[in-house]
Amino acid sequence: MSRGTARGLSCPYDLPLNWGKFMSAVYRFNANKIDGSFLEEIKDKFAGKNIKIVVSELDETEYLLSSEANKVKLINAIEDIKNRQNLIEVSLEDLLSAGES
């Protein structure tokens, strides 16, 4: 899927999809990144059209699994944990001393 950068935002978004006379755009980013330029982009992209804006919280697991590369890495990591292989062991002392530095 093509990715781009919304004007004024440094986060990825899906490019608009055209289905006949209908156009759809899905934006995924942290709510703290929304600013006036984002609203201006929506107004420019859908000028003169009636639109519906739906806001929903993105499930982190769904997001992480949406990339095939991430999905494979996560599944492999889960298998490694189940099989107790490719693990890095750290002592409690090392963790505590790392927090002090």
MDAnalysis code that builds the backbone (N, CA, C; Angstrom):
import MDAnalysis as mda
import numpy as np

u = mda.Universe.empty(303, n_residues=101, atom_resindex=np.repeat(np.arange(101), 3), trajectory=True)
u.add_TopologyAttr("name", ["N", "CA", "C"] * 101)
u.add_TopologyAttr("resid", np.arange(1, 102))
u.add_TopologyAttr("resname", ["MET", "SER", "ARG", "GLY", "THR", "ALA", "ARG", "GLY", "LEU", "SER", "CYS", "PRO", "TYR", "ASP", "LEU", "PRO", "LEU", "ASN", "TRP", "GLY", "LYS", "PHE", "MET", "SER", "ALA", "VAL", "TYR", "ARG", "PHE", "ASN", "ALA", "ASN", "LYS", "ILE", "ASP", "GLY", "SER", "PHE", "LEU", "GLU", "GLU", "ILE", "LYS", "ASP", "LYS", "PHE", "ALA", "GLY", "LYS", "ASN", "ILE", "LYS", "ILE", "VAL", "VAL", "SER", "GLU", "LEU", "ASP", "GLU", "THR", "GLU", "TYR", "LEU", "LEU", "SER", "SER", "GLU", "ALA", "ASN", "LYS", "VAL", "LYS", "LEU", "ILE", "ASN", "ALA", "ILE", "GLU", "ASP", "ILE", "LYS", "ASN", "ARG", "GLN", "ASN", "LEU", "ILE", "GLU", "VAL", "SER", "LEU", "GLU", "ASP", "LEU", "LEU", "SER", "ALA", "GLY", "GLU", "SER"])
u.atoms.positions = np.array([
    [0.850, -1.177, 0.000],
    [0.000, 0.000, 0.000],
    [0.889, 1.231, 0.000],
    [0.530, 2.219, -0.766],
    [1.301, 3.451, -0.831],
    [1.152, 4.227, 0.459],
    [2.209, 4.906, 0.836],
    [2.184, 5.712, 2.047],
    [2.648, 7.115, 1.689],
    [2.228, 8.091, 2.441],
    [2.638, 9.464, 2.202],
    [2.736, 10.199, 3.512],
    [2.905, 11.501, 3.435],
    [2.963, 12.312, 4.642],
    [1.945, 13.423, 4.518],
    [1.067, 13.510, 5.488],
    [0.056, 14.561, 5.492],
    [0.757, 15.901, 5.688],
    [0.275, 16.918, 5.029],
    [0.854, 18.251, 5.137],
    [0.914, 18.669, 6.603],
    [2.097, 19.048, 7.066],
    [2.243, 19.518, 8.435],
    [2.327, 18.410, 9.472],
    [2.204, 17.151, 9.057],
    [2.279, 16.039, 10.011],
    [3.426, 15.142, 9.590],
    [4.113, 14.600, 10.558],
    [5.225, 13.715, 10.232],
    [4.811, 12.257, 10.362],
    [3.526, 11.971, 10.240],
    [3.063, 10.604, 10.412],
    [2.486, 10.075, 9.101],
    [2.568, 8.771, 8.890],
    [2.097, 8.190, 7.634],
    [0.576, 8.175, 7.547],
    [0.084, 8.184, 6.329],
    [-1.343, 8.004, 6.104],
    [-1.528, 7.242, 4.816],
    [-2.647, 6.582, 4.683],
    [-2.950, 5.844, 3.474],
    [-3.444, 6.819, 2.425],
    [-2.961, 6.666, 1.213],
    [-3.398, 7.540, 0.138],
    [-4.868, 7.283, -0.167],
    [-5.574, 8.304, -0.675],
    [-6.997, 8.136, -0.972],
    [-7.242, 7.010, -1.962],
    [-8.340, 6.304, -1.754],
    [-8.762, 5.246, -2.657],
    [-9.953, 5.757, -3.450],
    [-9.953, 5.550, -4.741],
    [-11.072, 5.980, -5.567],
    [-11.905, 4.775, -5.975],
    [-13.187, 4.786, -5.650],
    [-14.127, 3.746, -6.060],
    [-15.226, 4.438, -6.837],
    [-15.047, 4.527, -8.144],
    [-16.045, 5.222, -8.939],
    [-16.091, 6.674, -8.536],
    [-17.237, 7.128, -8.079],
    [-17.382, 8.534, -7.703],
    [-17.081, 8.775, -6.228],
    [-16.747, 7.735, -5.468],
    [-16.485, 7.881, -4.040],
    [-14.988, 7.882, -3.769],
    [-14.565, 8.677, -2.821],
    [-13.170, 8.697, -2.414],
    [-13.106, 8.513, -0.906],
    [-12.100, 7.781, -0.477],
    [-11.931, 7.512, 0.944],
    [-10.463, 7.705, 1.303],
    [-10.198, 8.220, 2.485],
    [-8.827, 8.360, 2.978],
    [-8.809, 7.915, 4.429],
    [-7.806, 7.134, 4.807],
    [-7.657, 6.674, 6.178],
    [-6.354, 7.249, 6.716],
    [-6.439, 7.952, 7.832],
    [-5.274, 8.559, 8.468],
    [-5.024, 7.832, 9.784],
    [-3.768, 7.485, 10.023],
    [-3.416, 6.835, 11.289],
    [-2.266, 7.599, 11.919],
    [-2.497, 8.174, 13.084],
    [-1.451, 8.889, 13.794],
    [-1.919, 9.221, 15.194],
    [-1.009, 9.713, 16.001],
    [-1.325, 10.091, 17.371],
    [-2.172, 11.358, 17.370],
    [-3.195, 11.401, 18.195],
    [-4.114, 12.541, 18.258],
    [-3.381, 13.847, 18.571],
    [-2.262, 13.785, 19.278],
    [-1.501, 14.996, 19.598],
    [-0.908, 15.659, 18.358],
    [-0.877, 14.941, 17.227],
    [-0.313, 15.486, 15.991],
    [-1.331, 16.270, 15.169],
    [-2.597, 16.252, 15.559],
    [-3.632, 16.960, 14.797],
    [-3.456, 18.462, 14.997],
    [-3.440, 19.173, 13.876],
    [-3.354, 20.629, 13.947],
    [-4.200, 21.225, 12.825],
    [-4.161, 22.535, 12.691],
    [-4.964, 23.223, 11.696],
    [-4.657, 22.800, 10.272],
    [-3.391, 22.456, 9.984],
    [-3.044, 22.070, 8.614],
    [-3.715, 20.746, 8.227],
    [-3.908, 19.886, 9.197],
    [-4.605, 18.629, 8.916],
    [-6.050, 18.917, 8.495],
    [-6.708, 19.784, 9.241],
    [-8.088, 20.136, 8.896],
    [-8.154, 20.819, 7.535],
    [-7.186, 21.655, 7.224],
    [-7.143, 22.314, 5.917],
    [-6.976, 21.282, 4.802],
    [-6.156, 20.258, 5.045],
    [-5.974, 19.206, 4.039],
    [-7.279, 18.465, 3.789],
    [-8.025, 18.163, 4.840],
    [-9.323, 17.497, 4.686],
    [-10.252, 18.387, 3.865],
    [-10.292, 19.662, 4.204],
    [-11.157, 20.595, 3.477],
    [-10.756, 20.682, 2.001],
    [-9.463, 20.730, 1.707],
    [-8.984, 20.785, 0.317],
    [-9.325, 19.513, -0.445],
    [-9.080, 18.382, 0.193],
    [-9.265, 17.085, -0.467],
    [-10.732, 16.800, -0.784],
    [-11.630, 17.237, 0.086],
    [-13.049, 16.925, -0.073],
    [-13.883, 18.190, -0.290],
    [-13.291, 19.198, -0.885],
    [-13.961, 20.491, -1.083],
    [-15.332, 20.325, -1.737],
    [-16.345, 20.961, -1.126],
    [-17.690, 20.967, -1.678],
    [-18.472, 19.678, -1.491],
    [-17.889, 18.685, -0.848],
    [-18.563, 17.386, -0.670],
    [-19.033, 17.238, 0.776],
    [-20.103, 16.488, 0.955],
    [-20.530, 16.101, 2.302],
    [-19.633, 14.948, 2.725],
    [-19.098, 15.038, 3.936],
    [-18.187, 13.995, 4.406],
    [-18.629, 13.476, 5.768],
    [-18.117, 12.315, 6.099],
    [-18.337, 11.730, 7.422],
    [-16.958, 11.520, 8.033],
    [-16.754, 11.990, 9.241],
    [-15.492, 11.801, 9.940],
    [-15.745, 10.849, 11.105],
    [-15.023, 9.753, 11.110],
    [-15.141, 8.749, 12.167],
    [-13.807, 8.684, 12.892],
    [-13.828, 8.818, 14.196],
    [-12.608, 8.744, 14.992],
    [-12.700, 7.509, 15.865],
    [-11.676, 6.669, 15.806],
    [-11.649, 5.498, 16.676],
    [-10.224, 5.275, 17.142],
    [-10.114, 4.742, 18.329],
    [-8.804, 4.435, 18.885],
    [-8.258, 3.220, 18.151],
    [-7.003, 3.294, 17.759],
    [-6.368, 2.213, 17.026],
    [-5.827, 1.177, 18.001],
    [-6.242, -0.049, 17.830],
    [-5.749, -1.142, 18.657],
    [-4.273, -1.373, 18.332],
    [-3.405, -1.304, 19.333],
    [-1.963, -1.431, 19.099],
    [-1.591, -2.775, 18.499],
    [-2.248, -3.837, 18.924],
    [-1.948, -5.157, 18.374],
    [-2.304, -5.200, 16.899],
    [-3.463, -4.680, 16.556],
    [-3.889, -4.637, 15.152],
    [-2.878, -3.838, 14.327],
    [-2.435, -2.708, 14.874],
    [-1.472, -1.868, 14.167],
    [-0.150, -2.608, 13.954],
    [0.357, -3.253, 15.003],
    [1.625, -3.962, 14.891],
    [1.544, -5.125, 13.911],
    [0.389, -5.758, 13.827],
    [0.230, -6.898, 12.922],
    [-0.149, -6.475, 11.502],
    [-0.373, -5.189, 11.270],
    [-0.804, -4.738, 9.945],
    [0.325, -4.793, 8.920],
    [1.561, -4.765, 9.377],
    [2.713, -4.900, 8.486],
    [3.129, -6.371, 8.467],
    [3.262, -6.942, 7.279],
    [3.631, -8.364, 7.172],
    [4.994, -8.618, 7.815],
    [5.934, -7.691, 7.647],
    [7.271, -7.860, 8.243],
    [7.180, -7.863, 9.768],
    [6.418, -6.932, 10.342],
    [6.240, -6.900, 11.802],
    [5.554, -8.160, 12.287],
    [4.534, -8.588, 11.556],
    [3.772, -9.778, 11.941],
    [4.698, -10.988, 12.049],
    [5.558, -11.174, 11.047],
    [6.485, -12.312, 11.049],
    [7.453, -12.213, 12.228],
    [8.006, -11.006, 12.470],
    [8.937, -10.827, 13.590],
    [8.273, -11.122, 14.927],
    [7.040, -10.636, 15.103],
    [6.340, -10.864, 16.372],
    [6.005, -12.334, 16.583],
    [5.543, -12.993, 15.535],
    [5.209, -14.426, 15.649],
    [6.470, -15.223, 15.959],
    [7.577, -14.882, 15.295],
    [8.840, -15.575, 15.576],
    [9.304, -15.325, 17.004],
    [9.141, -14.105, 17.496],
    [9.540, -13.783, 18.874],
    [8.698, -14.567, 19.876],
    [7.411, -14.694, 19.607],
    [6.534, -15.477, 20.493],
    [6.971, -16.934, 20.507],
    [7.288, -17.469, 19.335],
    [7.759, -18.858, 19.256],
    [9.082, -19.029, 20.003],
    [9.974, -18.044, 19.883],
    [11.246, -18.109, 20.615],
    [11.004, -18.160, 22.116],
    [10.072, -17.365, 22.596],
    [9.764, -17.369, 24.034],
    [9.185, -18.716, 24.448],
    [8.263, -19.240, 23.661],
    [7.666, -20.547, 23.978],
    [8.721, -21.637, 24.023],
    [9.691, -21.564, 23.086],
    [10.729, -22.597, 22.988],
    [11.974, -22.256, 23.796],
    [11.942, -21.144, 24.520],
    [13.060, -20.670, 25.333],
    [14.366, -20.646, 24.543],
    [14.312, -20.040, 23.352],
    [15.511, -19.907, 22.520],
    [15.675, -18.448, 22.096],
    [16.914, -18.084, 21.776],
    [17.226, -16.713, 21.361],
    [16.793, -15.674, 22.392],
    [16.889, -16.027, 23.668],
    [16.518, -15.118, 24.741],
    [17.752, -14.458, 25.323],
    [17.605, -13.268, 25.815],
    [18.690, -12.574, 26.501],
    [18.314, -12.515, 27.970],
    [19.144, -13.124, 28.805],
    [18.862, -13.130, 30.235],
    [19.602, -11.993, 30.912],
    [18.898, -11.295, 31.797],
    [19.463, -10.176, 32.531],
    [19.123, -10.381, 33.994],
    [20.132, -10.192, 34.844],
    [19.893, -10.382, 36.276],
    [19.172, -9.161, 36.840],
    [18.504, -9.347, 37.963],
    [17.816, -8.258, 38.639],
    [18.805, -7.178, 39.051],
    [19.994, -7.580, 39.484],
    [21.026, -6.615, 39.867],
    [21.405, -5.716, 38.696],
    [21.564, -6.317, 37.510],
    [21.908, -5.535, 36.316],
    [20.792, -4.553, 35.962],
    [19.560, -4.987, 36.102],
    [18.424, -4.100, 35.810],
    [18.395, -2.930, 36.789],
    [18.581, -3.230, 38.059],
    [18.548, -2.179, 39.077],
    [19.698, -1.191, 38.899],
    [20.887, -1.708, 38.600],
    [22.029, -0.810, 38.426],
    [21.896, 0.014, 37.143],
    [21.268, -0.510, 36.130],
    [21.054, 0.233, 34.879],
    [20.103, 1.409, 35.125],
    [19.168, 1.233, 36.025],
    [18.216, 2.299, 36.343],
    [18.845, 3.430, 37.132],
    [19.948, 3.149, 37.786],
    [20.627, 4.167, 38.596],
    [21.553, 5.042, 37.764],
    [21.963, 4.559, 36.596],
    [22.932, 5.340, 35.798],
    [22.287, 6.306, 34.859],
])
